[in-house]
Amino acid sequence: MTTVPALFTGLFDDAALFPPGDAPLAEAVPAHLAHRSSRYADAVGPFLCGAARIGELAALAGPDLPVGLVLPGGSAQLRAALADAAGLTVVTVELAAPDVPAAVAALDGLLPIGVTAAVEIPRTGRLEDHLDALVASPHRAKYRTGGLSADAFPDEDELAAFLAGCAERGLPYKCTAGLHHAVRHTDPATGFEHHGFLNVALAALTGERKAAAELLAERDGTVLADAVRGLSDHQVDYVRRFFTSFGTCSITEPLEDLHTLGLLAHPLEDR
C-alpha cells in the first residue's frame, strides 16, 4: 500500500457523479470501490450522491460504500433523503443553506448519531452572520470554490475571508467544486480561474486574511510543494483540523498532481 501523507488522508471526497465529470452511477460506484481498495485508499473520502439519485444508489450499492448525501434543496430535503438512504452507509450530509440557522436546527433534529454534516455557506449576505450561526453547532462549514460559470469561482480575497473567518471561530470546513488540481491555474478551455487545493491547505495554516489571499494567489507549484514539505506534524494537524476535505469529480487527478510535485511517493500507474 502507498503511504499517503497525513496532509492528504481522507482529503478527496468522490464527486464523480457531479459536473463536470457527470459519471454514470453504474460506473462511478465500482470505480469508487476500486479507489478504496487501491494503494492510495487512505486518501479517499466518501462517495457523494445528490438527493435525486439516492434511491438509484440504494438499489446498486452495498454497505461497503461510505456515502455522503448532498442536498441542494437544503433542510426541506433532509428527512426524505435520510429515509431513502436507510439501506446505505451514510457517513455525512451536505446541506445547502440559504438560511444557516434553519439548516442547523434541521440537522440537530434529524441527523442520526454518528453522521457528520456540512452546511454550505451562502455567498450572499454577511459572511460573519452565516459563520456565527454554526459556531455552537457540531457541523462543518462548506464553501463553493467553483462551478460551470466564471462567477461560481470566488476570487482569492473572498475565499481568504471565508478561511480566516472559520479560523477565527474554530470552525472546520470543506470545499466543493473547481478544486481538483493542486495549484492555482487558469483553465485553458474555459478561462476560469481555479484555486489549488495545496493553496487552500497552506492558506488554512495562516488564519489571517491578507496572508491567506497571497497564498491562494500563488501559481508556482514548486513554491507550494516546498512549503508543504516544510510543514511540521503539528502544522499538518492544524491544517486538517480546519480543512477537512473537498469534493472532486476525479480522485486520480489530484493524486497525479501530488506525484508530479514529488509529494506522493508512488506513481499511480504502478497501483
PLY file of the C-alpha trace (Angstrom):
ply
format ascii 1.0
element vertex 271
property float x
property float y
property float z
element edge 270
property int vertex1
property int vertex2
end_header
0.00 0.00 0.00
1.16 3.53 -0.72
1.74 5.61 2.37
-0.50 8.66 1.97
0.91 11.65 3.88
-1.27 12.84 6.75
-1.95 16.14 4.98
-3.88 14.24 2.28
-5.50 11.42 4.26
-9.24 11.38 3.52
-8.96 14.74 1.77
-10.58 13.77 -1.55
-14.35 13.25 -1.43
-15.53 11.38 -4.53
-17.85 13.67 -6.50
-17.72 11.62 -9.72
-21.49 11.96 -10.21
-21.33 15.76 -10.27
-20.33 18.21 -13.03
-18.09 18.43 -14.90
-17.43 14.68 -14.52
-21.06 13.51 -14.60
-20.04 9.84 -14.46
-22.84 7.27 -14.85
-23.76 5.79 -11.49
-23.16 2.23 -12.71
-19.56 3.20 -13.50
-18.92 5.56 -10.58
-19.74 3.05 -7.80
-17.32 0.29 -8.89
-14.69 2.95 -9.62
-15.04 4.27 -6.08
-14.75 0.79 -4.59
-11.62 0.28 -6.69
-10.18 3.51 -5.26
-10.93 2.24 -1.76
-9.01 -0.99 -2.38
-6.09 0.70 -4.13
-2.68 1.58 -2.75
-3.81 5.20 -2.26
-7.05 4.23 -0.47
-6.22 6.32 2.60
-6.62 9.50 0.53
-10.22 8.70 -0.45
-13.24 10.18 1.33
-16.91 9.20 0.97
-18.86 8.72 -2.24
-21.04 11.81 -2.74
-24.58 11.40 -4.06
-27.20 14.05 -4.78
-30.73 13.86 -3.38
-32.28 12.92 -6.72
-30.18 9.74 -7.08
-30.28 8.28 -3.58
-32.90 5.66 -4.45
-30.93 4.60 -7.52
-27.75 4.34 -5.45
-29.51 2.34 -2.73
-30.54 -0.24 -5.33
-26.95 -0.54 -6.57
-24.64 -0.14 -3.58
-23.93 -2.28 -0.55
-22.72 -1.48 2.97
-19.07 -1.24 1.87
-19.76 2.14 0.25
-19.47 5.10 2.66
-21.88 7.71 1.32
-22.18 11.46 1.65
-25.66 12.83 0.87
-25.60 16.17 -0.98
-28.88 18.06 -0.62
-29.03 21.15 -2.84
-32.63 21.73 -1.73
-31.50 22.29 1.83
-33.24 21.22 5.01
-36.54 20.61 3.17
-34.94 17.52 1.62
-33.30 16.16 4.75
-36.00 13.91 6.23
-36.90 12.24 2.92
-33.25 11.83 1.90
-32.37 10.07 5.15
-35.37 7.77 4.73
-34.43 6.98 1.11
-30.87 6.20 2.23
-31.90 3.80 5.00
-30.10 0.87 3.32
-26.89 2.82 2.73
-23.91 3.53 4.98
-24.37 7.29 5.30
-21.38 8.94 6.96
-22.05 12.60 6.22
-24.69 15.01 4.91
-24.02 18.23 2.98
-26.83 20.74 3.15
-27.30 23.89 1.07
-28.38 26.65 3.41
-29.82 29.98 2.32
-30.84 30.14 6.00
-27.98 28.75 8.09
-29.79 28.77 11.48
-32.70 26.81 9.93
-30.27 24.28 8.47
-28.57 23.83 11.85
-31.92 23.31 13.55
-32.97 20.69 10.97
-29.69 18.81 11.31
-29.86 18.91 15.10
-33.34 17.42 14.96
-32.92 14.78 12.26
-29.27 13.80 11.83
-28.59 10.25 13.02
-25.98 9.73 15.73
-22.52 9.25 14.24
-23.32 11.04 10.96
-21.48 14.32 10.39
-22.77 17.30 8.43
-21.53 20.28 6.45
-23.65 23.38 5.91
-22.99 25.25 2.67
-22.45 28.92 3.40
-24.28 31.29 1.01
-22.07 33.67 -0.92
-24.66 36.41 -0.38
-25.43 38.22 2.85
-22.98 38.81 5.71
-20.36 36.06 5.88
-19.86 36.77 9.59
-23.53 36.11 10.38
-23.54 32.83 8.46
-20.41 31.58 10.23
-21.62 32.73 13.64
-24.74 30.58 13.20
-22.50 27.48 13.03
-20.22 28.23 15.97
-22.26 26.49 18.68
-23.07 23.50 16.46
-21.05 20.35 15.72
-21.37 20.91 11.98
-18.73 21.95 9.45
-18.99 24.88 7.09
-18.89 24.24 3.35
-17.85 26.74 0.69
-18.28 26.61 -3.06
-14.97 27.16 -4.85
-16.07 26.67 -8.46
-18.72 25.55 -10.89
-19.81 25.78 -14.51
-19.56 29.57 -14.87
-16.88 32.14 -14.06
-18.94 33.75 -11.31
-19.11 30.42 -9.45
-15.42 30.84 -8.59
-14.72 33.15 -5.63
-11.60 35.27 -6.03
-8.73 34.86 -3.57
-9.96 37.72 -1.39
-13.42 36.22 -0.97
-12.11 32.73 -0.25
-9.49 34.12 2.13
-12.25 35.89 4.07
-14.04 32.57 4.48
-10.89 30.71 5.57
-9.89 33.42 8.02
-13.44 33.66 9.38
-13.50 29.93 10.05
-10.07 30.04 11.71
-11.19 32.92 13.93
-14.21 30.90 15.09
-12.55 27.47 15.24
-14.87 26.16 12.52
-13.82 23.20 10.37
-14.87 23.31 6.73
-14.85 21.54 3.40
-14.75 22.99 -0.11
-16.62 21.92 -3.20
-16.17 22.25 -6.98
-13.31 23.53 -9.09
-10.55 22.40 -6.73
-9.27 19.09 -8.07
-5.82 20.35 -9.11
-3.07 21.07 -6.62
-2.02 24.54 -7.81
-3.92 27.69 -8.77
-4.25 27.95 -12.53
-6.29 29.30 -15.42
-8.24 26.61 -17.26
-7.14 26.90 -20.90
-10.51 25.63 -22.18
-12.79 27.96 -20.19
-10.56 30.79 -18.98
-11.86 30.18 -15.43
-9.50 30.87 -12.53
-9.23 27.70 -10.42
-7.95 27.59 -6.86
-5.49 24.85 -5.97
-6.04 22.52 -3.05
-2.42 22.99 -1.90
-3.03 26.75 -1.94
-6.09 26.24 0.26
-4.23 23.90 2.64
-1.40 26.38 3.15
-3.81 29.31 3.43
-5.66 27.39 6.15
-2.48 27.46 8.21
-2.23 31.24 8.34
-5.60 32.13 9.87
-5.12 35.67 8.58
-6.96 37.13 5.61
-4.19 39.02 3.78
-1.65 36.20 4.11
-4.27 33.65 3.08
-5.12 35.67 -0.05
-1.43 35.81 -1.01
-1.10 32.04 -0.66
-4.29 31.46 -2.66
-2.81 33.56 -5.48
0.46 31.56 -5.70
0.84 29.79 -9.07
4.27 28.20 -8.66
3.84 24.52 -7.80
7.46 24.22 -6.68
6.97 27.01 -4.13
3.84 25.33 -2.77
5.38 21.84 -2.70
8.45 23.12 -0.84
6.18 24.83 1.69
4.23 21.60 2.19
7.46 19.63 2.74
8.42 22.14 5.42
5.26 21.64 7.49
5.70 20.13 10.93
3.40 17.38 12.19
1.74 19.98 14.42
1.12 22.27 11.44
-0.32 19.41 9.38
-2.68 18.56 12.25
-3.71 22.20 12.45
-4.44 22.44 8.72
-6.56 19.28 8.72
-8.43 20.34 11.84
-9.89 23.10 9.64
-9.61 21.96 6.00
-11.28 18.56 6.32
-11.89 17.64 2.66
-13.03 18.79 -0.75
-15.23 17.27 -3.43
-13.53 16.28 -6.66
-15.07 14.63 -9.71
-11.74 12.84 -10.23
-9.84 11.03 -7.48
-6.82 10.32 -9.66
-6.19 13.87 -10.97
-5.27 15.39 -7.60
-3.13 12.38 -6.75
-1.33 12.62 -10.09
-0.62 16.29 -9.33
0.86 15.33 -5.97
3.07 12.72 -7.60
4.26 15.23 -10.22
5.17 17.66 -7.42
7.05 14.93 -5.55
4.59 14.84 -2.65
3.27 11.32 -3.21
5.83 8.55 -3.18
4.47 6.08 -5.73
3.24 6.72 -9.27
-0.41 5.91 -9.80
0.37 3.84 -12.87
2.03 1.30 -10.53
-1.09 0.82 -8.40
0 1
1 2
2 3
3 4
4 5
5 6
6 7
7 8
8 9
9 10
10 11
11 12
12 13
13 14
14 15
15 16
16 17
17 18
18 19
19 20
20 21
21 22
22 23
23 24
24 25
25 26
26 27
27 28
28 29
29 30
30 31
31 32
32 33
33 34
34 35
35 36
36 37
37 38
38 39
39 40
40 41
41 42
42 43
43 44
44 45
45 46
46 47
47 48
48 49
49 50
50 51
51 52
52 53
53 54
54 55
55 56
56 57
57 58
58 59
59 60
60 61
61 62
62 63
63 64
64 65
65 66
66 67
67 68
68 69
69 70
70 71
71 72
72 73
73 74
74 75
75 76
76 77
77 78
78 79
79 80
80 81
81 82
82 83
83 84
84 85
85 86
86 87
87 88
88 89
89 90
90 91
91 92
92 93
93 94
94 95
95 96
96 97
97 98
98 99
99 100
100 101
101 102
102 103
103 104
104 105
105 106
106 107
107 108
108 109
109 110
110 111
111 112
112 113
113 114
114 115
115 116
116 117
117 118
118 119
119 120
120 121
121 122
122 123
123 124
124 125
125 126
126 127
127 128
128 129
129 130
130 131
131 132
132 133
133 134
134 135
135 136
136 137
137 138
138 139
139 140
140 141
141 142
142 143
143 144
144 145
145 146
146 147
147 148
148 149
149 150
150 151
151 152
152 153
153 154
154 155
155 156
156 157
157 158
158 159
159 160
160 161
161 162
162 163
163 164
164 165
165 166
166 167
167 168
168 169
169 170
170 171
171 172
172 173
173 174
174 175
175 176
176 177
177 178
178 179
179 180
180 181
181 182
182 183
183 184
184 185
185 186
186 187
187 188
188 189
189 190
190 191
191 192
192 193
193 194
194 195
195 196
196 197
197 198
198 199
199 200
200 201
201 202
202 203
203 204
204 205
205 206
206 207
207 208
208 209
209 210
210 211
211 212
212 213
213 214
214 215
215 216
216 217
217 218
218 219
219 220
220 221
221 222
222 223
223 224
224 225
225 226
226 227
227 228
228 229
229 230
230 231
231 232
232 233
233 234
234 235
235 236
236 237
237 238
238 239
239 240
240 241
241 242
242 243
243 244
244 245
245 246
246 247
247 248
248 249
249 250
250 251
251 252
252 253
253 254
254 255
255 256
256 257
257 258
258 259
259 260
260 261
261 262
262 263
263 264
264 265
265 266
266 267
267 268
268 269
269 270
